[in-house]
Amino acid sequence: MASARYKILEELGAGGAGAVYKAYDTQLDRYVAIKRLLSKEEAETADAQSGNIKKEAASLATLQHPNVVSVFDLGSDEQGFFMVMELVEGDTLGDWITAATMSLPDFNELATQVLEALVSAHSQSVLHRDLKPENIKIRRLPSGRLQVKVLDFGLARMSYGAKKMTEDQSGNIQGSIYYMSPEQLLRKPLDGRTDLYALGCVLYQTLSGQRPFESDTVRGVMDAHLQHLVYPLVQIAPNIPQPVCDWVMWLFNADPAHRPANAQQALNSLRGLAVAGWLSESAESGHVAMAVPDEPYHPPVAVPRISTGHVPTRPPTGSVSQRITGTVPPRKPTGGVPARRPTSSVPTPTSSVHRAPARVEEETEGGLNKKMMLIYAVGGGLLLAVALFFMLRGGKSEPGKPGSPTTASTPGTPASMEPPTRAANFLQPGILLHFRAGEKMDAYTDLGKPAVAAKPGDKVLAWHDMANTGGDGTLMAINRLQQNCPTYVQEVSSALKFKAAMLRFTGTNAMIHSMSKDNPSIRDYPLGGTQKDPGLTIVMMVRPNITNKEVRCLRIRNSEDKGHLSVRAYPNNEWKLGMKIGNTVKEQKVTGRNVKQFNLIGVSWNANTAKMLLSIRSEDGGKGRAEGDAPKEKAEIFNEIRIADYDQTTPVGAEDLFNGDVLELMVWPYAMGWEDRSGQEFRIVQEYFVKPGQRY
């Protein structure tokens, strides 16, 4: 693989542009990154359709800049073409966004260095076309400054004239949907302003922690881009100075004509903000609660006046409220409190709302509208008064409600006693089954008596599915016996952010869900024939209680036992994913993850590629992953789920029982992509764990 010169060491990740591997260059004695581009068949087709793809890829090696990952070589082997690149250390911007607030000076470094990379690339007629947080690497230098590297110009095409550059060699739209410009989605000609749009979306997310365009469907995200349904950044991140927010909004106006003319113009404007003091540490405003608008609206055209003296043409109609007016006013140091990233969810904009912006009067003072200054002053005073009231009163916050005041929690206790309210798009689409402790659970009652909602301390007979995708998605105590019913408990833990509900399994407690093959809903189950990527994705939050024997946390199988998949935890802190189809058994193992902690189990199985993956994320922020081959034999539909096993007539071994707590279980009937799966897992550990760790 990758020729004799390069020794592949490990896979670093996979995305829309291909898999990336860490490798060792045996000739030059250095570590490199290798990105798979096209298989031989794909490359041959590409050459026949649109010219020499190898020449285009090789041309990227001429793009040399301190903020761009260098391309060293282009090669081929029996698997196809690959690109050899500089191996970059550090975290992705995605890691930074999820881990902590970025200061304004760091934000300035980030935006400046990415723009400098784009200026260089665009000067050589190279577009990126897939800018996103995962394609930007950051590391802290010993001097304290940031070093930023832009990855993955592999999606670019040379000569970005009037042609459909959003398509790959098969005519598919390329790029990450959350950051794609309207002209990409509409397959219009692209230029450097397309990359500025994506960068604006990335920087919006960097400052607010929220993507500007969200929906629970791909179609919904596309519509949000095309209709430009976005909350103004100044409302989502009120701790960021308005001129900085205006500048970010300017980058991703829907119409390319209303964005900066090029990356150099955007960079000049940013430098003007820095000179004026708006990007200094002291420019960050105080510790304020997040303000959430009542409804989304189409932002007005944002055309800042840049510091070079050139004033872009102003739109002929309407007023401009999202621009920097006049010369950028100097910012006096205020000794403000470091900014806080909002933690509440932002309501998802819907395509049905079309509210025009309110007209802003042109009477300004120092570049800011007087009325707006008065509104900010009064609003800030009210927020401060509310915060003081709650601090003195000792009242607690209302988790899940954006903009609610927060109170400090006592060490060792969760910040909230109730779980947060989840946004509509919290879970990946297409979920088949969803069980969450504390919700939709029936207490044990004698046969024939009406169902009663379970309370803490009750034995739970039935745990009902929350996905509501059809059919009877209920986990039932095996044989409906009281001795098989787990117990509903609630627990406060210093490792969790809230008082958690869970089902506690001990002894012979065991639950089963089985979908009859006569039920029409059976086709929606794994391998039911309706899935584009047949297989399985599982996310489960558990805390095993292990003594001297392993426990089986979960088993999903064919009800006629023609195949199964199971996850076990062992006393030596090992986790094993096992799969059997026919006579073939495959296994993946994760070590070093404390089995007695709260752990998130992630499982992915792709039936087409015969690959499976086990991911473990622990309450201490640690994580482990193992992936490899799954059985290649064709499997029958998986229509049964078991948490532990118990059979009165055929005793099972202790290793088939489960002792421990189950907080949540989610099942998707398809093999989720890398980014979607890791994103889903990380959203859940962020919600549950005080120390969620890093996404990647």
C-alpha positions in Angstrom: 0.0 0.0 0.0 1.2 3.5 -0.9 4.4 2.1 -2.6 7.5 0.7 -1.0 8.8 4.2 -0.1 6.0 4.9 2.4 5.2 2.7 5.4 1.6 3.2 6.6 1.5 3.4 10.4 -2.2 4.2 11.2 -5.3 5.8 9.9 -5.9 9.3 11.1 -9.4 9.8 9.8 -11.7 9.7 6.9 -13.8 12.4 5.3 -15.5 13.4 2.0 -12.1 14.0 0.4 -10.7 10.5 1.3 -9.0 8.6 4.1 -5.8 10.0 5.7 -3.0 7.9 7.1 0.1 8.6 9.1 3.1 7.2 7.3 6.9 7.1 7.4 8.9 8.2 4.4 11.8 5.7 4.3 13.9 7.8 1.8 13.8 11.1 3.6 13.5 9.7 7.1 10.4 11.7 8.2 6.8 11.2 9.1 4.2 12.3 6.5 0.4 12.2 6.0 -1.0 10.3 3.0 -4.4 11.0 1.6 -6.2 8.6 -0.6 -7.6 10.4 -3.7 -9.2 8.1 -6.2 -9.2 4.4 -6.9 -7.6 3.4 -10.3 -11.1 3.0 -11.8 -12.2 6.4 -10.6 -9.1 8.1 -11.8 -9.3 6.5 -15.2 -12.9 7.6 -15.5 -12.0 11.1 -14.3 -9.2 11.4 -16.9 -11.6 10.4 -19.6 -14.2 12.9 -18.6 -12.4 16.1 -17.6 -8.6 15.9 -18.2 -5.6 14.7 -16.3 -6.6 14.5 -12.6 -3.0 13.7 -11.8 -1.7 16.9 -13.3 -4.3 18.9 -11.3 -3.3 17.2 -8.1 0.4 17.6 -8.8 -0.2 21.3 -9.3 -1.2 21.7 -5.7 2.4 21.0 -4.8 3.2 24.5 -6.1 1.0 26.0 -3.4 3.6 26.9 -0.7 2.6 29.0 2.2 3.3 28.9 6.0 -0.5 28.5 6.6 -1.1 25.8 4.0 -0.3 22.1 4.5 2.5 21.4 2.0 2.1 18.7 -0.7 5.3 16.6 -1.1 4.5 13.9 -3.6 1.8 12.3 -5.7 2.0 8.5 -6.2 0.0 5.4 -7.1 -0.2 1.8 -6.1 -2.5 -1.1 -6.6 -5.3 0.8 -4.8 -5.1 4.0 -6.8 -3.7 7.5 -6.4 -2.6 9.1 -3.2 -1.1 12.4 -2.1 1.8 12.7 0.3 1.6 15.8 2.6 3.1 17.5 5.5 2.1 15.8 8.8 0.6 18.6 11.0 0.5 18.4 14.8 -2.2 20.0 16.9 -5.9 20.0 17.3 -8.6 20.9 14.7 -10.6 24.1 15.1 -13.5 21.7 15.8 -11.7 20.6 18.9 -11.2 24.2 20.0 -14.8 25.1 19.4 -16.1 22.2 21.6 -13.5 22.5 24.3 -13.3 26.1 25.3 -13.9 29.7 24.5 -11.5 31.3 22.1 -10.2 34.8 23.1 -10.4 37.7 20.7 -6.6 37.8 20.2 -6.6 34.1 19.3 -9.6 34.7 17.1 -7.7 37.4 15.3 -4.7 35.1 14.8 -7.0 32.4 13.5 -8.9 34.6 11.0 -5.8 36.4 9.9 -3.8 33.2 9.1 -6.7 31.5 7.3 -7.2 34.6 5.2 -3.5 34.8 4.4 -3.7 31.2 3.2 -6.7 32.0 1.0 -5.0 35.1 -0.4 -2.0 32.9 -1.5 -4.2 30.1 -2.9 -6.6 32.3 -4.8 -3.6 34.2 -6.3 -2.7 30.8 -7.9 -6.3 30.2 -9.0 -6.8 27.5 -6.4 -10.1 27.3 -4.4 -10.5 25.2 -1.3 -14.3 24.6 -1.6 -14.5 22.7 1.7 -13.4 25.0 4.5 -14.8 23.7 7.8 -13.5 23.5 11.4 -12.1 20.0 10.8 -9.9 21.3 7.9 -8.2 23.8 10.1 -5.4 22.7 12.4 -4.2 24.8 15.3 -1.4 24.5 17.8 0.0 26.8 20.5 3.6 27.9 19.9 6.0 28.3 22.8 5.7 32.0 22.4 2.0 31.8 23.2 0.8 32.7 19.6 -1.2 30.3 17.5 0.0 28.5 14.4 -2.8 27.8 11.9 -2.6 25.4 9.0 -5.4 24.9 6.4 -5.7 21.3 5.3 -7.3 19.6 2.4 -7.1 21.7 -0.7 -7.6 18.3 -2.4 -11.2 19.3 -3.3 -9.9 22.4 -5.2 -9.8 22.6 -9.0 -7.4 24.7 -11.0 -8.6 27.7 -12.9 -11.8 28.7 -11.1 -13.4 30.4 -14.1 -17.1 30.0 -15.1 -17.5 26.3 -14.7 -19.3 24.1 -12.2 -16.6 23.5 -9.7 -18.9 22.3 -7.0 -19.1 18.9 -8.6 -16.7 15.9 -8.3 -15.9 13.6 -11.1 -19.3 11.9 -10.8 -21.3 15.2 -10.8 -21.9 15.1 -7.1 -21.8 18.3 -5.0 -18.7 18.4 -2.9 -18.1 20.2 0.4 -19.6 20.1 3.9 -23.2 21.1 3.8 -23.1 23.3 6.9 -20.5 25.6 5.3 -21.5 25.5 1.6 -22.3 28.7 -0.2 -25.6 29.1 -2.1 -23.7 29.2 -5.4 -22.2 25.8 -4.7 -25.6 24.4 -3.9 -27.1 25.9 -7.1 -24.1 24.7 -9.1 -23.2 28.2 -10.3 -19.7 29.4 -11.2 -17.5 29.9 -8.2 -14.7 32.2 -7.2 -12.7 33.2 -4.1 -15.8 34.6 -2.4 -17.1 31.0 -2.1 -14.3 30.3 0.3 -15.0 33.5 2.2 -18.6 32.4 2.7 -17.4 29.1 4.2 -14.9 30.9 6.4 -17.6 33.3 7.6 -19.7 30.3 8.7 -16.7 28.7 10.4 -15.9 32.0 12.3 -19.5 32.4 13.3 -19.4 29.0 14.9 -16.0 29.8 16.5 -17.4 32.8 18.3 -20.9 31.4 19.2 -20.4 27.7 19.5 -23.4 27.3 17.0 -23.4 26.7 13.3 -25.2 29.6 11.5 -27.4 27.2 9.4 -28.9 24.2 11.1 -31.7 21.8 10.5 -32.5 18.1 11.2 -32.4 17.3 7.4 -30.0 18.0 4.6 -32.8 19.6 2.6 -33.5 21.9 5.6 -29.8 23.0 5.8 -29.8 23.7 2.1 -32.9 25.8 2.3 -31.5 27.7 5.3 -28.5 28.6 3.1 -30.5 29.5 0.1 -33.0 31.6 2.0 -30.3 32.9 4.3 -32.2 32.2 7.6 -29.6 33.0 10.2 -29.6 34.7 13.6 -27.3 37.7 13.7 -24.1 36.8 15.5 -24.4 39.8 17.8 -27.6 38.3 19.2 -26.1 34.8 19.6 -22.8 36.0 21.1 -23.5 39.3 22.8 -20.2 39.2 24.5 -18.4 39.8 21.2 -18.0 43.5 20.1 -20.5 44.4 17.4 -18.0 45.5 14.8 -16.4 42.0 15.0 -19.8 40.4 14.6 -20.6 42.7 11.7 -17.3 41.7 10.0 -18.1 38.0 10.3 -21.6 38.4 9.0 -20.2 40.3 6.0 -18.2 37.3 4.9 -21.2 35.1 4.3 -23.8 37.3 2.7 -26.0 35.2 0.4 -25.1 37.2 -2.7 -21.4 37.0 -3.5 -21.6 40.7 -4.7 -22.3 41.7 -1.1 -19.3 39.9 0.4 -15.7 41.2 0.4 -14.5 41.3 -3.2 -11.6 39.0 -2.3 -9.7 37.5 0.6 -7.3 40.5 0.6 -10.1 42.9 1.2 -11.5 40.9 4.0 -8.0 40.7 5.6 -7.5 44.5 5.3 -10.8 45.1 7.0 -9.9 42.7 9.8 -6.5 44.4 10.3 -8.4 47.7 10.6 -10.5 46.2 13.5 -7.3 45.0 15.2 -5.7 48.4 14.9 -8.8 50.1 16.4 -8.6 47.8 19.4 -11.7 45.7 18.8 -9.8 42.4 18.8 -7.8 42.9 22.0 -8.5 41.0 25.2 -10.0 44.0 26.9 -12.5 44.4 24.0 -14.4 41.3 25.2 -17.5 42.4 27.1 -18.6 41.2 30.5 -20.1 37.9 31.6 -23.6 38.1 30.1 -26.3 35.6 29.5 -26.9 34.5 25.9 -29.6 36.5 24.1 -31.8 34.5 21.8 -34.0 36.3 19.2 -37.7 35.6 19.1 -37.5 34.4 15.5 -34.9 34.1 12.7 -34.8 36.6 9.9 -33.0 37.4 6.7 -30.0 39.4 7.7 -29.6 42.7 5.8 -26.7 43.1 3.3 -23.5 43.5 5.3 -21.0 45.6 3.5 -18.4 47.0 5.9 -16.3 50.1 5.1 -12.7 48.9 5.2 -9.8 50.9 6.6 -8.1 51.3 3.2 -10.4 54.1 2.3 -12.2 52.2 -0.4 -15.9 52.0 0.2 -17.7 49.1 -1.5 -20.9 50.0 -3.4 -23.9 50.2 -1.1 -27.1 48.4 -2.1 -29.6 50.8 -3.7 -32.5 49.9 -1.4 -33.0 49.5 2.3 -30.7 50.4 5.1 -27.7 48.5 6.3 -27.7 47.4 9.9 -25.1 44.6 9.8 -22.1 46.8 8.6 -19.4 48.8 10.2 -20.3 52.4 9.6 -17.7 55.1 9.1 -14.2 54.8 10.3 -13.7 52.0 12.8 -13.9 53.7 16.3 -11.0 53.1 18.7 -11.9 50.8 21.6 -10.8 51.9 25.0 -9.5 49.2 27.3 -12.2 48.3 29.8 -10.7 45.5 31.8 -13.7 43.4 30.9 -14.4 39.9 32.1 -13.2 37.1 29.7 -16.0 36.1 27.3 -18.2 33.1 28.0 -19.3 30.7 25.3 -23.1 30.3 25.4 -24.0 26.8 26.4 -27.7 26.8 25.6 -29.1 25.6 22.3 -30.2 28.0 19.7 -33.7 27.5 18.2 -33.4 26.1 14.7 -34.5 28.6 12.1 -37.3 27.5 9.9 -37.8 28.3 6.2 -41.3 29.6 6.9 -40.2 32.7 8.7 -39.3 35.7 6.4 -39.0 38.8 8.7 -37.3 41.8 7.2 -34.8 43.7 9.4 -35.9 46.8 11.2 -34.7 50.0 9.6 -31.7 51.5 11.4 -31.4 55.3 11.5 -28.1 56.7 10.2 -27.6 59.0 13.2 -24.4 57.6 14.6 -21.8 58.5 17.2 -18.3 57.1 16.8 -19.6 54.7 14.2 -22.3 53.2 16.4 -26.0 54.0 16.2 -27.2 56.1 19.2 -30.4 54.1 19.6 -28.6 50.9 19.5 -26.1 52.1 22.1 -29.1 53.1 24.4 -30.7 49.6 23.8 -27.4 47.9 24.7 -26.9 50.0 27.8 -30.5 49.4 29.1 -30.4 45.7 28.2 -27.0 45.2 29.8 -28.3 46.9 33.0 -31.4 44.7 33.1 -29.3 41.5 32.6 -26.9 42.6 35.4 -29.9 43.3 37.7 -31.4 39.9 37.0 -28.1 38.2 37.6 -27.6 40.0 40.9 -31.2 39.1 41.9 -30.6 35.4 41.3 -27.2 35.5 43.1 -28.7 37.1 46.2 -31.8 35.0 46.1 -29.9 31.8 45.6 -32.3 30.7 42.9 -31.3 28.0 40.6 -31.2 28.2 36.8 -33.6 26.6 34.4 -31.4 24.2 32.3 -32.1 24.0 28.6 -33.7 27.5 28.4 -31.4 29.8 26.4 -30.6 33.0 28.2 -31.5 31.9 31.7 -29.1 32.9 34.5 -26.7 30.4 35.8 -25.5 29.8 39.3 -22.3 28.2 40.5 -22.6 24.7 41.7 -21.0 23.2 44.7 -18.0 21.0 43.9 -19.0 17.4 43.6 -22.6 18.1 42.6 -24.1 18.6 39.2 -24.8 22.1 37.9 -28.4 21.2 37.3 -30.7 18.6 38.8 -32.7 18.2 35.6 -31.3 17.0 32.2 -31.2 19.8 29.5 -33.8 20.2 26.8 -32.4 18.8 23.5 -32.6 20.7 20.3 -34.7 19.2 17.5 -31.5 18.3 15.6 -29.6 16.8 18.6 -30.0 13.3 17.2 -28.9 12.2 13.8 -31.8 11.6 11.4 -33.2 8.2 10.7 -33.0 6.9 14.3 -34.9 3.6 14.6 -35.1 3.1 18.4 -34.4 5.5 21.3 -34.7 4.6 25.0 -33.9 7.2 27.6 -34.2 6.3 31.3 -36.9 8.3 33.2 -39.0 8.7 30.1 -41.9 6.5 28.8 -41.4 3.7 31.4 -44.1 1.5 32.9 -43.9 0.2 36.4 -44.4 -3.5 37.1 -48.1 -4.3 37.6 -50.0 -7.6 37.8 -51.2 -9.0 34.5 -54.5 -7.4 33.5 -54.0 -4.2 35.4 -53.6 -0.8 33.6 -50.1 0.5 33.0 -48.7 3.0 35.5 -45.8 5.4 34.9 -42.7 4.3 36.7 -41.3 6.4 39.6 -37.9 6.2 41.2 -37.6 3.0 43.1 -40.1 1.1 41.0 -39.5 -2.1 39.1 -39.7 -1.3 35.4 -41.8 -3.7 33.3 -41.7 -1.8 29.9 -39.4 0.8 28.5 -41.0 2.4 25.4 -39.3 3.7 22.3 -39.1 7.5 22.0 -38.3 7.5 18.2 -41.9 6.7 17.2 -40.9 5.4 13.8 -43.7 2.9 13.7 -44.3 -0.6 15.1 -44.0 -1.6 18.8 -40.5 -0.5 19.9 -40.7 -1.6 23.5 -38.1 -3.2 25.7 -40.0 -5.6 28.0 -38.8 -7.5 31.0 -38.2 -11.1 29.8 -41.2 -13.3 30.3 -42.9 -10.3 32.1 -41.6 -11.6 35.4 -41.0 -9.2 38.2 -37.7 -10.8 39.0 -36.5 -9.8 35.6 -37.5 -6.1 35.9 -34.7 -3.6 36.4 -35.1 -0.8 39.0 -35.6 2.9 38.1 -33.1 5.0 40.1 -31.9 8.5 40.0 -28.4 9.5 41.0 -26.3 12.6 41.6 -22.7 12.1 40.5 -19.8 14.6 40.4 -19.0 13.1 37.0 -22.3 14.1 35.5 -23.8 17.6 34.8 -27.2 16.7 36.1 -29.1 14.3 38.3 -29.3 11.3 36.0 -32.1 8.7 35.6 -31.0 5.2 34.9 -32.2 1.6 34.9 -30.3 -0.6 37.3 -29.9 -4.2 36.3 -28.9 -6.8 38.9 -29.1 -10.6 39.1 -31.6 -12.0 36.6 -32.9 -8.6 35.4 -33.1 -8.7 31.6 -35.1 -6.9 28.9 -35.9 -7.8 25.3 -37.3 -6.1 22.2 -38.3 -8.3 19.2 -40.0 -7.1 16.1 -42.2 -9.7 14.4 -41.3 -10.5 10.8 -45.0 -10.1 10.0 -45.0 -6.5 11.1 -44.6 -4.0 8.1 -42.1 -2.0 10.3 -39.6 -4.9 10.0 -38.3 -3.4 6.8 -37.0 -0.4 8.7 -34.7 -2.6 10.9 -31.1 -3.3 10.2 -30.7 -5.1 6.9 -34.5 -4.7 6.2 -33.7 -3.6 2.7 -34.6 0.1 2.9 -31.3 1.5 4.0 -28.8 3.2 1.7 -25.8 2.1 3.8 -27.0 -1.2 5.4 -25.6 -2.0 8.8 -26.0 -0.6 12.2 -25.1 2.3 14.5 -25.5 2.1 18.2 -24.9 4.7 21.0 -25.4 3.5 24.6 -24.7 5.2 27.9 -23.9 2.7 30.6 -22.0 2.1 33.8 -21.3 -1.6 34.3 -21.0 -3.1 37.8 -18.3 -5.7 37.4 -16.8 -8.0 40.1 -14.9 -10.9 38.8 -16.7 -11.8 35.6 -17.4 -10.0 32.4 -20.9 -8.6 31.7 -22.7 -8.3 28.4 -24.0 -4.8 28.0 -26.0 -5.4 24.8 -26.9 -7.9 22.2 -28.6 -7.2 18.8 -29.4 -10.2 16.7 -31.6 -12.0 14.3 -34.4 -13.6 16.2 -33.7 -16.9 14.5 -30.1 -16.6 15.7 -28.7 -16.4 12.2 -26.3 -13.6 13.3 -25.7 -11.4 16.3 -23.6 -8.5 17.5 -22.7 -7.9 21.2 -20.7 -5.6 23.5 -19.0 -6.9 26.6 -17.1 -5.3 29.5 -14.3 -7.1 31.4 -12.8 -6.7 34.9 -9.4 -5.9 33.3 -10.9 -2.7 31.8 -11.3 -4.2 28.3 -14.3 -3.7 26.1 -15.1 -6.1 23.3 -17.3 -5.9 20.2 -18.1 -9.3 18.9 -20.0 -10.3 15.8 -21.0 -13.7 14.4 -22.6 -14.5 11.1 -22.8 -18.1 10.1 -19.7 -19.7 11.3 -17.5 -16.6 11.1 -16.7 -14.7 14.3 -14.9 -11.3 14.4 -13.9 -9.2 17.4 -12.6 -5.7 18.1 -11.2 -4.7 21.5 -10.6 -1.4 23.3 -8.3 -1.5 26.4 -7.6 1.0 29.2 -11.1 2.4 29.6 -12.3 2.0 33.2 -15.4 -0.2 33.0 -16.7 0.9 36.4 -17.2 4.5 35.2 -20.0 6.0 33.2 -19.1 5.2 29.6 -20.5 5.9 26.2 -20.4 2.9 23.9 -20.4 3.6 20.2 -20.8 0.8 17.6 -20.8 1.0 13.8 -21.1 -1.8 11.4 -21.2 -1.4 7.6 -22.6 -4.5 5.9 -21.4 -3.4 2.4 -17.7 -3.0 3.4 -17.7 -5.7 6.1 -16.1 -3.3 8.6 -17.0 -2.6 12.2 -15.9 -0.2 14.9 -16.1 0.1 18.7 -15.7 3.5 20.4 -15.6 4.0 24.2 -15.8 7.5 25.8 -15.4 7.7 29.6 -16.5 10.1 32.2 -12.9 11.1 32.9 -12.6 12.5 29.3 -10.6 9.6 28.0 -11.5 7.6 24.9 -10.5 4.5 23.0 -11.4 3.1 19.6 -10.9 -0.2 17.7 -12.0 -1.0 14.2 -11.4 -3.7 11.7 -13.1 -6.5 9.7 -16.6 -7.8 10.3 -17.8 -11.1 8.9 -18.2 -11.0 5.2 -21.1 -13.4 5.0 -24.6 -12.0 4.2 -26.6 -11.4 7.4 -30.3 -11.8 7.9 -32.3 -8.9 9.3 -31.5 -7.9 12.9 -34.8 -7.6 14.6 -34.1 -8.4 18.3 -32.4 -6.4 21.1 -31.5 -7.8 24.5 -30.0 -6.2 27.6 -28.8 -9.3 29.5 -30.3 -12.7 29.0 -32.4 -14.9 31.3 -34.3 -18.1 30.5 -36.0 -20.1 33.2 -35.8 -23.3 31.2 -32.3 -22.9 29.9 -30.0 -21.3 32.4 -27.5 -18.8 31.0 -24.0 -18.2 32.2 -23.1 -15.3 34.4 -21.2 -13.7 31.4 -24.6 -13.3 29.6 -26.1 -11.3 32.5 -25.7 -7.6 32.9 -25.1 -5.9 36.2 -25.0 -2.2 36.0 -26.8 0.9 35.0 -28.2 1.9 31.6 -29.0 5.6 31.0 -29.7 5.7 27.3 -29.8 3.5 24.2 -30.1 4.6 20.6 -30.1 2.5 17.4 -29.9 3.6 13.8 -30.5 0.9 11.1 -27.6 2.1 8.9 -23.9 2.6 9.0 -23.4 6.2 10.0 -20.5 8.2 8.4 -17.4 9.0 10.3 -18.2 12.7 11.0 -21.9 12.1 11.8 -21.1 9.2 14.2 -18.3 11.0 16.1 -20.4 14.2 16.2 -23.4 12.3 17.6 -21.2 10.6 20.3 -19.6 13.9 21.3 -22.9 15.8 21.6 -24.1 13.1 24.1 -20.9 13.1 26.2 -20.9 16.9 26.2 -24.5 16.8 27.6 -23.8 14.1 30.2 -20.1 14.5 31.3 -18.5 17.3 33.3 -15.3 16.2 31.4 -16.3 15.2 27.9 -12.8 15.2 26.5 -12.0 15.9 22.9 -14.1 14.9 19.9 -11.2 13.5 17.8 
